[in-house]
């Protein structure tokens, strides 16, 4: 699943560590989500989107999931 987390982070000059701390996860998890190796759980996706003041759909691209249903 693709996301715009890296772009949002860079715009706000946040490190992966800072974002991870803010949403209660690890830097490694943020890295994995940004490169598409890990899909965030719904609670984590909500926390990330809420942190940036956006909806989950604005942060994460679900088109890959919709095609496989």
Secondary structure, 3 states (H helix, E strand, C coil): CEECHHHHHHHCCCCHHHHHHHHCCCHHHHHHHHCCCCCCCHHHHHHHHHHCCCCHHHHEECHHHHHCC
